[in-house]
Amino acid sequence: MAKKNEQTSKKAATAASKVLKDPKSSKNAKTAAGSALTQAPDKKKKK
């Protein structure tokens, strides 16, 4: 399977994170938010 180079912007990733943390968010909203986060760039580890 080919690797996709799509990335979600930091702003969109932050919004998606808030949706996932909100217990009132619908299942569809959480599914879309999770999909967006899978495309977010990896965070660099602090040493």
TITORRO-303489 format. One record per atom (N, C-alpha, C, O, CB): residue in one letter; x, y, z; residue number from 1; atom name. Coordinates in nm, 2 decimals. Glycine has a CB too. Example, Ala and Ser with C-alpha at 12.3 -4.5 7.8 and 13.67 -1.06 7.14 Angstrom:
2
<site><res>A</res><x>1.32</x><y>-0.57</y><z>0.78</z><n>1</n><atom>N</atom></site>
<site><res>A</res><x>1.23</x><y>-0.45</y><z>0.78</z><n>1</n><atom>CA</atom></site>
<site><res>A</res><x>1.32</x><y>-0.33</y><z>0.78</z><n>1</n><atom>C</atom></site>
<site><res>A</res><x>1.42</x><y>-0.33</y><z>0.85</z><n>1</n><atom>O</atom></site>
<site><res>A</res><x>1.13</x><y>-0.45</y><z>0.90</z><n>1</n><atom>CB</atom></site>
<site><res>S</res><x>1.28</x><y>-0.22</y><z>0.71</z><n>2</n><atom>N</atom></site>
<site><res>S</res><x>1.37</x><y>-0.11</y><z>0.71</z><n>2</n><atom>CA</atom></site>
<site><res>S</res><x>1.29</x><y>0.00</y><z>0.79</z><n>2</n><atom>C</atom></site>
<site><res>S</res><x>1.34</x><y>0.11</y><z>0.80</z><n>2</n><atom>O</atom></site>
<site><res>S</res><x>1.41</x><y>-0.06</y><z>0.57</z><n>2</n><atom>CB</atom></site>
//
This chain:
47
<site><res>M</res><x>0.08</x><y>-0.12</y><z>0.00</z><n>1</n><atom>N</atom></site>
<site><res>M</res><x>0.00</x><y>0.00</y><z>0.00</z><n>1</n><atom>CA</atom></site>
<site><res>M</res><x>0.09</x><y>0.12</y><z>0.00</z><n>1</n><atom>C</atom></site>
<site><res>M</res><x>0.19</x><y>0.13</y><z>0.07</z><n>1</n><atom>O</atom></site>
<site><res>M</res><x>-0.10</x><y>0.00</y><z>0.12</z><n>1</n><atom>CB</atom></site>
<site><res>A</res><x>0.06</x><y>0.22</y><z>-0.08</z><n>2</n><atom>N</atom></site>
<site><res>A</res><x>0.13</x><y>0.34</y><z>-0.09</z><n>2</n><atom>CA</atom></site>
<site><res>A</res><x>0.11</x><y>0.43</y><z>0.03</z><n>2</n><atom>C</atom></site>
<site><res>A</res><x>0.00</x><y>0.44</y><z>0.09</z><n>2</n><atom>O</atom></site>
<site><res>A</res><x>0.10</x><y>0.42</y><z>-0.22</z><n>2</n><atom>CB</atom></site>
<site><res>K</res><x>0.22</x><y>0.50</y><z>0.07</z><n>3</n><atom>N</atom></site>
<site><res>K</res><x>0.21</x><y>0.59</y><z>0.19</z><n>3</n><atom>CA</atom></site>
<site><res>K</res><x>0.16</x><y>0.72</y><z>0.14</z><n>3</n><atom>C</atom></site>
<site><res>K</res><x>0.22</x><y>0.78</y><z>0.05</z><n>3</n><atom>O</atom></site>
<site><res>K</res><x>0.34</x><y>0.59</y><z>0.26</z><n>3</n><atom>CB</atom></site>
<site><res>K</res><x>0.06</x><y>0.78</y><z>0.20</z><n>4</n><atom>N</atom></site>
<site><res>K</res><x>0.01</x><y>0.91</y><z>0.17</z><n>4</n><atom>CA</atom></site>
<site><res>K</res><x>0.09</x><y>1.02</y><z>0.24</z><n>4</n><atom>C</atom></site>
<site><res>K</res><x>0.12</x><y>1.00</y><z>0.36</z><n>4</n><atom>O</atom></site>
<site><res>K</res><x>-0.14</x><y>0.92</y><z>0.20</z><n>4</n><atom>CB</atom></site>
<site><res>N</res><x>0.11</x><y>1.13</y><z>0.18</z><n>5</n><atom>N</atom></site>
<site><res>N</res><x>0.19</x><y>1.24</y><z>0.24</z><n>5</n><atom>CA</atom></site>
<site><res>N</res><x>0.09</x><y>1.35</y><z>0.29</z><n>5</n><atom>C</atom></site>
<site><res>N</res><x>0.14</x><y>1.46</y><z>0.31</z><n>5</n><atom>O</atom></site>
<site><res>N</res><x>0.29</x><y>1.29</y><z>0.15</z><n>5</n><atom>CB</atom></site>
<site><res>E</res><x>-0.03</x><y>1.32</y><z>0.31</z><n>6</n><atom>N</atom></site>
<site><res>E</res><x>-0.13</x><y>1.42</y><z>0.35</z><n>6</n><atom>CA</atom></site>
<site><res>E</res><x>-0.10</x><y>1.45</y><z>0.50</z><n>6</n><atom>C</atom></site>
<site><res>E</res><x>-0.08</x><y>1.36</y><z>0.58</z><n>6</n><atom>O</atom></site>
<site><res>E</res><x>-0.27</x><y>1.37</y><z>0.33</z><n>6</n><atom>CB</atom></site>
<site><res>Q</res><x>-0.11</x><y>1.58</y><z>0.54</z><n>7</n><atom>N</atom></site>
<site><res>Q</res><x>-0.10</x><y>1.61</y><z>0.68</z><n>7</n><atom>CA</atom></site>
<site><res>Q</res><x>-0.21</x><y>1.71</y><z>0.71</z><n>7</n><atom>C</atom></site>
<site><res>Q</res><x>-0.24</x><y>1.80</y><z>0.64</z><n>7</n><atom>O</atom></site>
<site><res>Q</res><x>0.04</x><y>1.67</y><z>0.70</z><n>7</n><atom>CB</atom></site>
<site><res>T</res><x>-0.26</x><y>1.70</y><z>0.83</z><n>8</n><atom>N</atom></site>
<site><res>T</res><x>-0.36</x><y>1.79</y><z>0.89</z><n>8</n><atom>CA</atom></site>
<site><res>T</res><x>-0.28</x><y>1.91</y><z>0.95</z><n>8</n><atom>C</atom></site>
<site><res>T</res><x>-0.18</x><y>1.89</y><z>1.01</z><n>8</n><atom>O</atom></site>
<site><res>T</res><x>-0.45</x><y>1.72</y><z>0.99</z><n>8</n><atom>CB</atom></site>
<site><res>S</res><x>-0.34</x><y>2.03</y><z>0.93</z><n>9</n><atom>N</atom></site>
<site><res>S</res><x>-0.28</x><y>2.15</y><z>0.99</z><n>9</n><atom>CA</atom></site>
<site><res>S</res><x>-0.28</x><y>2.14</y><z>1.14</z><n>9</n><atom>C</atom></site>
<site><res>S</res><x>-0.36</x><y>2.06</y><z>1.20</z><n>9</n><atom>O</atom></site>
<site><res>S</res><x>-0.35</x><y>2.28</y><z>0.94</z><n>9</n><atom>CB</atom></site>
<site><res>K</res><x>-0.19</x><y>2.22</y><z>1.21</z><n>10</n><atom>N</atom></site>
<site><res>K</res><x>-0.19</x><y>2.22</y><z>1.35</z><n>10</n><atom>CA</atom></site>
<site><res>K</res><x>-0.33</x><y>2.26</y><z>1.41</z><n>10</n><atom>C</atom></site>
<site><res>K</res><x>-0.37</x><y>2.21</y><z>1.51</z><n>10</n><atom>O</atom></site>
<site><res>K</res><x>-0.08</x><y>2.31</y><z>1.41</z><n>10</n><atom>CB</atom></site>
<site><res>K</res><x>-0.38</x><y>2.36</y><z>1.35</z><n>11</n><atom>N</atom></site>
<site><res>K</res><x>-0.51</x><y>2.42</y><z>1.39</z><n>11</n><atom>CA</atom></site>
<site><res>K</res><x>-0.62</x><y>2.31</y><z>1.39</z><n>11</n><atom>C</atom></site>
<site><res>K</res><x>-0.70</x><y>2.30</y><z>1.48</z><n>11</n><atom>O</atom></site>
<site><res>K</res><x>-0.55</x><y>2.54</y><z>1.31</z><n>11</n><atom>CB</atom></site>
<site><res>A</res><x>-0.63</x><y>2.24</y><z>1.28</z><n>12</n><atom>N</atom></site>
<site><res>A</res><x>-0.73</x><y>2.13</y><z>1.26</z><n>12</n><atom>CA</atom></site>
<site><res>A</res><x>-0.70</x><y>2.02</y><z>1.36</z><n>12</n><atom>C</atom></site>
<site><res>A</res><x>-0.80</x><y>1.96</y><z>1.41</z><n>12</n><atom>O</atom></site>
<site><res>A</res><x>-0.73</x><y>2.08</y><z>1.11</z><n>12</n><atom>CB</atom></site>
<site><res>A</res><x>-0.58</x><y>1.99</y><z>1.38</z><n>13</n><atom>N</atom></site>
<site><res>A</res><x>-0.55</x><y>1.88</y><z>1.47</z><n>13</n><atom>CA</atom></site>
<site><res>A</res><x>-0.59</x><y>1.92</y><z>1.62</z><n>13</n><atom>C</atom></site>
<site><res>A</res><x>-0.64</x><y>1.83</y><z>1.69</z><n>13</n><atom>O</atom></site>
<site><res>A</res><x>-0.40</x><y>1.85</y><z>1.47</z><n>13</n><atom>CB</atom></site>
<site><res>T</res><x>-0.57</x><y>2.04</y><z>1.65</z><n>14</n><atom>N</atom></site>
<site><res>T</res><x>-0.61</x><y>2.09</y><z>1.78</z><n>14</n><atom>CA</atom></site>
<site><res>T</res><x>-0.76</x><y>2.08</y><z>1.80</z><n>14</n><atom>C</atom></site>
<site><res>T</res><x>-0.81</x><y>2.04</y><z>1.90</z><n>14</n><atom>O</atom></site>
<site><res>T</res><x>-0.56</x><y>2.23</y><z>1.81</z><n>14</n><atom>CB</atom></site>
<site><res>A</res><x>-0.83</x><y>2.12</y><z>1.69</z><n>15</n><atom>N</atom></site>
<site><res>A</res><x>-0.98</x><y>2.11</y><z>1.70</z><n>15</n><atom>CA</atom></site>
<site><res>A</res><x>-1.03</x><y>1.97</y><z>1.71</z><n>15</n><atom>C</atom></site>
<site><res>A</res><x>-1.12</x><y>1.94</y><z>1.78</z><n>15</n><atom>O</atom></site>
<site><res>A</res><x>-1.04</x><y>2.18</y><z>1.57</z><n>15</n><atom>CB</atom></site>
<site><res>A</res><x>-0.96</x><y>1.88</y><z>1.63</z><n>16</n><atom>N</atom></site>
<site><res>A</res><x>-1.00</x><y>1.74</y><z>1.64</z><n>16</n><atom>CA</atom></site>
<site><res>A</res><x>-0.97</x><y>1.68</y><z>1.78</z><n>16</n><atom>C</atom></site>
<site><res>A</res><x>-1.05</x><y>1.60</y><z>1.83</z><n>16</n><atom>O</atom></site>
<site><res>A</res><x>-0.92</x><y>1.66</y><z>1.53</z><n>16</n><atom>CB</atom></site>
<site><res>S</res><x>-0.87</x><y>1.72</y><z>1.84</z><n>17</n><atom>N</atom></site>
<site><res>S</res><x>-0.84</x><y>1.67</y><z>1.97</z><n>17</n><atom>CA</atom></site>
<site><res>S</res><x>-0.94</x><y>1.72</y><z>2.07</z><n>17</n><atom>C</atom></site>
<site><res>S</res><x>-0.98</x><y>1.64</y><z>2.16</z><n>17</n><atom>O</atom></site>
<site><res>S</res><x>-0.70</x><y>1.73</y><z>2.02</z><n>17</n><atom>CB</atom></site>
<site><res>K</res><x>-0.99</x><y>1.84</y><z>2.06</z><n>18</n><atom>N</atom></site>
<site><res>K</res><x>-1.10</x><y>1.89</y><z>2.15</z><n>18</n><atom>CA</atom></site>
<site><res>K</res><x>-1.23</x><y>1.81</y><z>2.13</z><n>18</n><atom>C</atom></site>
<site><res>K</res><x>-1.30</x><y>1.78</y><z>2.22</z><n>18</n><atom>O</atom></site>
<site><res>K</res><x>-1.12</x><y>2.04</y><z>2.12</z><n>18</n><atom>CB</atom></site>
<site><res>V</res><x>-1.26</x><y>1.77</y><z>2.00</z><n>19</n><atom>N</atom></site>
<site><res>V</res><x>-1.38</x><y>1.69</y><z>1.97</z><n>19</n><atom>CA</atom></site>
<site><res>V</res><x>-1.37</x><y>1.56</y><z>2.04</z><n>19</n><atom>C</atom></site>
<site><res>V</res><x>-1.46</x><y>1.51</y><z>2.10</z><n>19</n><atom>O</atom></site>
<site><res>V</res><x>-1.40</x><y>1.68</y><z>1.82</z><n>19</n><atom>CB</atom></site>
<site><res>L</res><x>-1.25</x><y>1.49</y><z>2.03</z><n>20</n><atom>N</atom></site>
<site><res>L</res><x>-1.23</x><y>1.36</y><z>2.09</z><n>20</n><atom>CA</atom></site>
<site><res>L</res><x>-1.24</x><y>1.37</y><z>2.25</z><n>20</n><atom>C</atom></site>
<site><res>L</res><x>-1.29</x><y>1.27</y><z>2.31</z><n>20</n><atom>O</atom></site>
<site><res>L</res><x>-1.10</x><y>1.30</y><z>2.05</z><n>20</n><atom>CB</atom></site>
<site><res>K</res><x>-1.20</x><y>1.47</y><z>2.31</z><n>21</n><atom>N</atom></site>
<site><res>K</res><x>-1.20</x><y>1.49</y><z>2.45</z><n>21</n><atom>CA</atom></site>
<site><res>K</res><x>-1.34</x><y>1.52</y><z>2.50</z><n>21</n><atom>C</atom></site>
<site><res>K</res><x>-1.37</x><y>1.50</y><z>2.62</z><n>21</n><atom>O</atom></site>
<site><res>K</res><x>-1.10</x><y>1.59</y><z>2.50</z><n>21</n><atom>CB</atom></site>
<site><res>D</res><x>-1.43</x><y>1.57</y><z>2.42</z><n>22</n><atom>N</atom></site>
<site><res>D</res><x>-1.56</x><y>1.62</y><z>2.46</z><n>22</n><atom>CA</atom></site>
<site><res>D</res><x>-1.66</x><y>1.50</y><z>2.47</z><n>22</n><atom>C</atom></site>
<site><res>D</res><x>-1.68</x><y>1.44</y><z>2.36</z><n>22</n><atom>O</atom></site>
<site><res>D</res><x>-1.62</x><y>1.73</y><z>2.36</z><n>22</n><atom>CB</atom></site>
<site><res>P</res><x>-1.70</x><y>1.46</y><z>2.58</z><n>23</n><atom>N</atom></site>
<site><res>P</res><x>-1.79</x><y>1.35</y><z>2.59</z><n>23</n><atom>CA</atom></site>
<site><res>P</res><x>-1.93</x><y>1.37</y><z>2.52</z><n>23</n><atom>C</atom></site>
<site><res>P</res><x>-2.00</x><y>1.27</y><z>2.50</z><n>23</n><atom>O</atom></site>
<site><res>P</res><x>-1.82</x><y>1.31</y><z>2.74</z><n>23</n><atom>CB</atom></site>
<site><res>K</res><x>-1.96</x><y>1.49</y><z>2.49</z><n>24</n><atom>N</atom></site>
<site><res>K</res><x>-2.09</x><y>1.52</y><z>2.42</z><n>24</n><atom>CA</atom></site>
<site><res>K</res><x>-2.08</x><y>1.51</y><z>2.27</z><n>24</n><atom>C</atom></site>
<site><res>K</res><x>-2.18</x><y>1.52</y><z>2.20</z><n>24</n><atom>O</atom></site>
<site><res>K</res><x>-2.14</x><y>1.66</y><z>2.46</z><n>24</n><atom>CB</atom></site>
<site><res>S</res><x>-1.96</x><y>1.49</y><z>2.22</z><n>25</n><atom>N</atom></site>
<site><res>S</res><x>-1.94</x><y>1.48</y><z>2.07</z><n>25</n><atom>CA</atom></site>
<site><res>S</res><x>-2.01</x><y>1.36</y><z>2.02</z><n>25</n><atom>C</atom></site>
<site><res>S</res><x>-2.00</x><y>1.25</y><z>2.08</z><n>25</n><atom>O</atom></site>
<site><res>S</res><x>-1.79</x><y>1.49</y><z>2.04</z><n>25</n><atom>CB</atom></site>
<site><res>S</res><x>-2.06</x><y>1.37</y><z>1.90</z><n>26</n><atom>N</atom></site>
<site><res>S</res><x>-2.13</x><y>1.25</y><z>1.84</z><n>26</n><atom>CA</atom></site>
<site><res>S</res><x>-2.02</x><y>1.15</y><z>1.79</z><n>26</n><atom>C</atom></site>
<site><res>S</res><x>-1.91</x><y>1.18</y><z>1.77</z><n>26</n><atom>O</atom></site>
<site><res>S</res><x>-2.22</x><y>1.30</y><z>1.72</z><n>26</n><atom>CB</atom></site>
<site><res>K</res><x>-2.07</x><y>1.03</y><z>1.76</z><n>27</n><atom>N</atom></site>
<site><res>K</res><x>-1.98</x><y>0.93</y><z>1.71</z><n>27</n><atom>CA</atom></site>
<site><res>K</res><x>-1.92</x><y>0.97</y><z>1.58</z><n>27</n><atom>C</atom></site>
<site><res>K</res><x>-1.81</x><y>0.94</y><z>1.55</z><n>27</n><atom>O</atom></site>
<site><res>K</res><x>-2.06</x><y>0.79</y><z>1.70</z><n>27</n><atom>CB</atom></site>
<site><res>N</res><x>-2.00</x><y>1.03</y><z>1.49</z><n>28</n><atom>N</atom></site>
<site><res>N</res><x>-1.96</x><y>1.07</y><z>1.36</z><n>28</n><atom>CA</atom></site>
<site><res>N</res><x>-1.85</x><y>1.18</y><z>1.37</z><n>28</n><atom>C</atom></site>
<site><res>N</res><x>-1.75</x><y>1.17</y><z>1.30</z><n>28</n><atom>O</atom></site>
<site><res>N</res><x>-2.07</x><y>1.12</y><z>1.28</z><n>28</n><atom>CB</atom></site>
<site><res>A</res><x>-1.87</x><y>1.27</y><z>1.47</z><n>29</n><atom>N</atom></site>
<site><res>A</res><x>-1.77</x><y>1.38</y><z>1.49</z><n>29</n><atom>CA</atom></site>
<site><res>A</res><x>-1.64</x><y>1.32</y><z>1.53</z><n>29</n><atom>C</atom></site>
<site><res>A</res><x>-1.53</x><y>1.36</y><z>1.49</z><n>29</n><atom>O</atom></site>
<site><res>A</res><x>-1.82</x><y>1.48</y><z>1.59</z><n>29</n><atom>CB</atom></site>
<site><res>K</res><x>-1.65</x><y>1.22</y><z>1.62</z><n>30</n><atom>N</atom></site>
<site><res>K</res><x>-1.52</x><y>1.16</y><z>1.68</z><n>30</n><atom>CA</atom></site>
<site><res>K</res><x>-1.45</x><y>1.08</y><z>1.57</z><n>30</n><atom>C</atom></site>
<site><res>K</res><x>-1.33</x><y>1.07</y><z>1.57</z><n>30</n><atom>O</atom></site>
<site><res>K</res><x>-1.56</x><y>1.07</y><z>1.80</z><n>30</n><atom>CB</atom></site>
<site><res>T</res><x>-1.53</x><y>1.01</y><z>1.48</z><n>31</n><atom>N</atom></site>
<site><res>T</res><x>-1.47</x><y>0.94</y><z>1.37</z><n>31</n><atom>CA</atom></site>
<site><res>T</res><x>-1.39</x><y>1.03</y><z>1.28</z><n>31</n><atom>C</atom></site>
<site><res>T</res><x>-1.28</x><y>1.00</y><z>1.24</z><n>31</n><atom>O</atom></site>
<site><res>T</res><x>-1.58</x><y>0.86</y><z>1.29</z><n>31</n><atom>CB</atom></site>
<site><res>A</res><x>-1.46</x><y>1.14</y><z>1.24</z><n>32</n><atom>N</atom></site>
<site><res>A</res><x>-1.39</x><y>1.24</y><z>1.16</z><n>32</n><atom>CA</atom></site>
<site><res>A</res><x>-1.27</x><y>1.30</y><z>1.22</z><n>32</n><atom>C</atom></site>
<site><res>A</res><x>-1.16</x><y>1.32</y><z>1.16</z><n>32</n><atom>O</atom></site>
<site><res>A</res><x>-1.49</x><y>1.35</y><z>1.12</z><n>32</n><atom>CB</atom></site>
<site><res>A</res><x>-1.28</x><y>1.33</y><z>1.35</z><n>33</n><atom>N</atom></site>
<site><res>A</res><x>-1.16</x><y>1.38</y><z>1.43</z><n>33</n><atom>CA</atom></site>
<site><res>A</res><x>-1.05</x><y>1.28</y><z>1.43</z><n>33</n><atom>C</atom></site>
<site><res>A</res><x>-0.93</x><y>1.32</y><z>1.42</z><n>33</n><atom>O</atom></site>
<site><res>A</res><x>-1.21</x><y>1.43</y><z>1.57</z><n>33</n><atom>CB</atom></site>
<site><res>G</res><x>-1.08</x><y>1.16</y><z>1.46</z><n>34</n><atom>N</atom></site>
<site><res>G</res><x>-0.98</x><y>1.06</y><z>1.46</z><n>34</n><atom>CA</atom></site>
<site><res>G</res><x>-0.91</x><y>1.04</y><z>1.33</z><n>34</n><atom>C</atom></site>
<site><res>G</res><x>-0.79</x><y>1.02</y><z>1.32</z><n>34</n><atom>O</atom></site>
<site><res>G</res><x>-1.04</x><y>0.92</y><z>1.50</z><n>34</n><atom>CB</atom></site>
<site><res>S</res><x>-0.98</x><y>1.05</y><z>1.22</z><n>35</n><atom>N</atom></site>
<site><res>S</res><x>-0.93</x><y>1.04</y><z>1.08</z><n>35</n><atom>CA</atom></site>
<site><res>S</res><x>-0.83</x><y>1.16</y><z>1.06</z><n>35</n><atom>C</atom></site>
<site><res>S</res><x>-0.73</x><y>1.14</y><z>1.00</z><n>35</n><atom>O</atom></site>
<site><res>S</res><x>-1.04</x><y>1.04</y><z>0.98</z><n>35</n><atom>CB</atom></site>
<site><res>A</res><x>-0.87</x><y>1.28</y><z>1.10</z><n>36</n><atom>N</atom></site>
<site><res>A</res><x>-0.79</x><y>1.40</y><z>1.09</z><n>36</n><atom>CA</atom></site>
<site><res>A</res><x>-0.66</x><y>1.38</y><z>1.17</z><n>36</n><atom>C</atom></site>
<site><res>A</res><x>-0.55</x><y>1.42</y><z>1.12</z><n>36</n><atom>O</atom></site>
<site><res>A</res><x>-0.86</x><y>1.52</y><z>1.13</z><n>36</n><atom>CB</atom></site>
<site><res>L</res><x>-0.67</x><y>1.33</y><z>1.28</z><n>37</n><atom>N</atom></site>
<site><res>L</res><x>-0.54</x><y>1.31</y><z>1.37</z><n>37</n><atom>CA</atom></site>
<site><res>L</res><x>-0.45</x><y>1.21</y><z>1.31</z><n>37</n><atom>C</atom></site>
<site><res>L</res><x>-0.33</x><y>1.22</y><z>1.33</z><n>37</n><atom>O</atom></site>
<site><res>L</res><x>-0.58</x><y>1.28</y><z>1.51</z><n>37</n><atom>CB</atom></site>
<site><res>T</res><x>-0.50</x><y>1.11</y><z>1.24</z><n>38</n><atom>N</atom></site>
<site><res>T</res><x>-0.41</x><y>1.01</y><z>1.18</z><n>38</n><atom>CA</atom></site>
<site><res>T</res><x>-0.32</x><y>1.07</y><z>1.07</z><n>38</n><atom>C</atom></site>
<site><res>T</res><x>-0.22</x><y>1.02</y><z>1.04</z><n>38</n><atom>O</atom></site>
<site><res>T</res><x>-0.49</x><y>0.89</y><z>1.13</z><n>38</n><atom>CB</atom></site>
<site><res>Q</res><x>-0.36</x><y>1.19</y><z>1.02</z><n>39</n><atom>N</atom></site>
<site><res>Q</res><x>-0.29</x><y>1.26</y><z>0.92</z><n>39</n><atom>CA</atom></site>
<site><res>Q</res><x>-0.20</x><y>1.37</y><z>0.98</z><n>39</n><atom>C</atom></site>
<site><res>Q</res><x>-0.13</x><y>1.43</y><z>0.90</z><n>39</n><atom>O</atom></site>
<site><res>Q</res><x>-0.38</x><y>1.31</y><z>0.81</z><n>39</n><atom>CB</atom></site>
<site><res>A</res><x>-0.21</x><y>1.39</y><z>1.11</z><n>40</n><atom>N</atom></site>
<site><res>A</res><x>-0.13</x><y>1.50</y><z>1.17</z><n>40</n><atom>CA</atom></site>
<site><res>A</res><x>0.01</x><y>1.46</y><z>1.17</z><n>40</n><atom>C</atom></site>
<site><res>A</res><x>0.05</x><y>1.35</y><z>1.19</z><n>40</n><atom>O</atom></site>
<site><res>A</res><x>-0.19</x><y>1.53</y><z>1.31</z><n>40</n><atom>CB</atom></site>
<site><res>P</res><x>0.10</x><y>1.56</y><z>1.16</z><n>41</n><atom>N</atom></site>
<site><res>P</res><x>0.24</x><y>1.53</y><z>1.16</z><n>41</n><atom>CA</atom></site>
<site><res>P</res><x>0.28</x><y>1.48</y><z>1.30</z><n>41</n><atom>C</atom></site>
<site><res>P</res><x>0.23</x><y>1.52</y><z>1.40</z><n>41</n><atom>O</atom></site>
<site><res>P</res><x>0.32</x><y>1.66</y><z>1.13</z><n>41</n><atom>CB</atom></site>
<site><res>D</res><x>0.38</x><y>1.40</y><z>1.30</z><n>42</n><atom>N</atom></site>
<site><res>D</res><x>0.43</x><y>1.34</y><z>1.43</z><n>42</n><atom>CA</atom></site>
<site><res>D</res><x>0.50</x><y>1.45</y><z>1.51</z><n>42</n><atom>C</atom></site>
<site><res>D</res><x>0.57</x><y>1.54</y><z>1.46</z><n>42</n><atom>O</atom></site>
<site><res>D</res><x>0.53</x><y>1.22</y><z>1.41</z><n>42</n><atom>CB</atom></site>
<site><res>K</res><x>0.48</x><y>1.44</y><z>1.64</z><n>43</n><atom>N</atom></site>
<site><res>K</res><x>0.54</x><y>1.54</y><z>1.73</z><n>43</n><atom>CA</atom></site>
<site><res>K</res><x>0.68</x><y>1.49</y><z>1.76</z><n>43</n><atom>C</atom></site>
<site><res>K</res><x>0.71</x><y>1.37</y><z>1.77</z><n>43</n><atom>O</atom></site>
<site><res>K</res><x>0.46</x><y>1.55</y><z>1.87</z><n>43</n><atom>CB</atom></site>
<site><res>K</res><x>0.78</x><y>1.58</y><z>1.76</z><n>44</n><atom>N</atom></site>
<site><res>K</res><x>0.92</x><y>1.55</y><z>1.79</z><n>44</n><atom>CA</atom></site>
<site><res>K</res><x>0.93</x><y>1.52</y><z>1.94</z><n>44</n><atom>C</atom></site>
<site><res>K</res><x>0.88</x><y>1.60</y><z>2.02</z><n>44</n><atom>O</atom></site>
<site><res>K</res><x>1.01</x><y>1.66</y><z>1.74</z><n>44</n><atom>CB</atom></site>
<site><res>K</res><x>1.01</x><y>1.42</y><z>1.97</z><n>45</n><atom>N</atom></site>
<site><res>K</res><x>1.03</x><y>1.39</y><z>2.11</z><n>45</n><atom>CA</atom></site>
<site><res>K</res><x>1.13</x><y>1.48</y><z>2.17</z><n>45</n><atom>C</atom></site>
<site><res>K</res><x>1.23</x><y>1.51</y><z>2.11</z><n>45</n><atom>O</atom></site>
<site><res>K</res><x>1.07</x><y>1.24</y><z>2.13</z><n>45</n><atom>CB</atom></site>
<site><res>K</res><x>1.11</x><y>1.52</y><z>2.30</z><n>46</n><atom>N</atom></site>
<site><res>K</res><x>1.20</x><y>1.61</y><z>2.37</z><n>46</n><atom>CA</atom></site>
<site><res>K</res><x>1.31</x><y>1.52</y><z>2.43</z><n>46</n><atom>C</atom></site>
<site><res>K</res><x>1.28</x><y>1.41</y><z>2.48</z><n>46</n><atom>O</atom></site>
<site><res>K</res><x>1.13</x><y>1.69</y><z>2.48</z><n>46</n><atom>CB</atom></site>
<site><res>K</res><x>1.43</x><y>1.56</y><z>2.42</z><n>47</n><atom>N</atom></site>
<site><res>K</res><x>1.54</x><y>1.48</y><z>2.49</z><n>47</n><atom>CA</atom></site>
<site><res>K</res><x>1.58</x><y>1.55</y><z>2.62</z><n>47</n><atom>C</atom></site>
<site><res>K</res><x>1.67</x><y>1.49</y><z>2.68</z><n>47</n><atom>O</atom></site>
<site><res>K</res><x>1.66</x><y>1.47</y><z>2.39</z><n>47</n><atom>CB</atom></site>
//
